[in-house]
Amino acid sequence: YDAGNCFFDLTKYTFGRTMLLELCKLTSRREERSMINWLDTALTKSKTLCASEYDRTTEPGRERKELSQCEYESVINSQLKQIHVHKQTIEHLHGRRDKVIAHADKHYFGDSKKVYKDFPLKDLDISNLMQTICSILKKQFSLLLYANMTMEVYASSDVSNLLRQVLAARRLGRDGRILSKYKIRVADYFKVDWGEDIEY
């Protein structure tokens, strides 16, 4: 029994499920505070939201250019189309949630691999969906709150890579062949120096 390996597997599993659930909330029309629900509401309230964008060609103090109702609705419709591009990914996310997490469907309970066949998801597809959501949020923040907001959102693949590197370092530190042959001091690799210029 290796507690370390168990911890890494559990962390990856938990992060993956949390990300899946949050993406389902963001991309569901049934959720009151989902991305799609918010855009639908913004479309009906577009006239009162007073959207404006930065215009560097204007004189100082008047850098904001107010968008017409038609212009802002065009932005929203474009963003809804961007989300629709990920329709299959969103359907598979919701399929996994409904069949395995929210409800223990008997057809998937006995065959844990069936859900991955019926609702396949690639890390790249999830990452692309998240980047689309970030892009939409950044644009809306700019138009309504006059803020240039940058959000770094990472897919589960990045979490997997991070945990894989930590696990590799752990295995390296326990490998007696390397330690005896090259006289490596593992403790040296755990010293923290954020200003260090590391080359690989």
N, C-alpha and C positions, 0 to 999 in steps of 0.2 A: 504494500500500500504506500503510494507516494502522495503525501499531502500537498506538495507543491504543484504537481501536475493536476491534481484534482481542483486546486484553487484556480489555476489558469483556465481550465475547461469550464468551470462554473462561472467565472467572470465573463468569459466570451459568450457563453450561453445567455447570461442575464442581460448583458449589454445588448445583444442581438434582439432579445424579446422586448426590451424596453424601447429600443429604436423602432421596432416594428409597430408596437402599440401606439407610439406617439405619431408616427407617420400616418397610421390609419385615422387617428383623430384629425390630423391636419387636412387630410384629403377626402373626408366624408361629408356629404351634403347633409347628413342627418345630425351631425354635431353642430351645436349652436355657435361654437367658436372655431370652426374649422376655416382653413384658408379659402375653400370654395364658397362656403356660406358667407364669409366676410366680403368676398368679391361680388357675390350676388347682391348683398345688401348695399354695398358701395355703388353698384350700378343703379339701384333704385333711388339712392340718396345723392347721386352724383352732383346735382345742382347745388346742394347745401354744403358740400364738403370743401368747396373753394380750393381746388387743387391748383398748385402753381409750380413752375420749374425755374431753376437758376438760369439767368440769361446774362452772360458776361459782356454782351454788347451794349447794355444799357448803362446809364450814368450811375456813379456810386450812390448807394442808399436806395436804389430802385432795381436791384439785381433780380428780383422775382418777377416772372411773367405769368400772369394768371391764365390758366387753360380754360377754354370754353367747355361747356357741358359735353358737346360732341367730341372734343379732343380727349377729355378725360375718360369718357365712355369707350372710346376707341382703345385707350391704354388698357382698360379693364378687360374688354373683350379679347384683346391680344393675349393677355395673361391667362385668361380662362382657356384659350386655345393651346397655350404652352403646357398647361396642366393636362389637357386632354391628350397630348402627345404621349403621355405616360399612362394612358388608360389601362393597358394590359398589366403593367407593373402594379398599379393601384389595385386592380381587381385581384391579383395574386396575393398582395399584401393582406387584403380584407379576407380572402379565402383562407389563408393560413390562420388569421386571427379567429375567424368564426368557427373553423372546423377543429382547431387544436387548443387554442388558448381560452377563448370565451366559452366554448362548449366542447366537451369531450365527445366528439362524434364517434360512434361505435365503429364506423368504417375505417377510421384512422387510428383508433386506439390499439387495435391488434397488429397493425402494420404501420410502424412509425415512418417508413420511407415513402409511403403512398402520398403523403401531403406534399413532399418535395417533387414528386412526379406530376401531380395534378396542378400544383401551383408553383412552378419553377421560378426562382428569383436569382439574378446574378448581382454580385456586388456592384458592378458598373451601372446596372439599371437603377439600383437604389441610390447610388452616388449621384447619378444624373438627375433623379427626381429631387433629391435634397438641394442640389445646386440650383434647380429651377425655382424651388420654394424660396431660397435665399435671394435670388435675383428679383423675384416679385416683391418680397418684403423690403428689400433695399430701395426699389423704385417707389413703392408706396410711402416709405418713410421720407424719401426725398420730396415727393409731391405734397404730402399732407403735413409733415412735421418739420420740414426744411432741414433735415438731418442727413448727412452722408454716412450711413451706417454700414460698417463692414462686419460680416458674420462669417466665422470659420466653422463650418459644420463638416464633420468627418463621417464617412461610412464605416460600417462594421469591418470592412477590409483593413482600414487603418488600425483599428483596435486589435485585430488579429495579428497584424504585422508587428505591432508594439509588443504584444504578449509573446509572440514567437521569438523576438530578439532577446527578451528578458529570460525566456526559458532556455534559449541557446547559450546565453552567458552563464546561466546556472549549471547547465550540463558541462560546459567547458571548465568551470571551476571545480567540478567533481571528477574530471577525467584524469586519473592517475598517470596515464601514459604521457600526456602532454606535460604535466607538472614535473615528472621525473626527468624527462628528456631535455626540456628547455629551461628548467629551473624557473618557471613562471611563478611570480608572487601574485596570486589572485586578488589579494587585498588592495594592490596598487590600482586596479581597474575600478575600484569602488570609491576612490577619492573624487570629491566634487570640486571642479574648478570651471565655473561657467564662462570664464574669459579665455579658456584654452582654445587654441586654434587646432582643431582635429583634422587630420588628413587620412584618407583611406586609400 
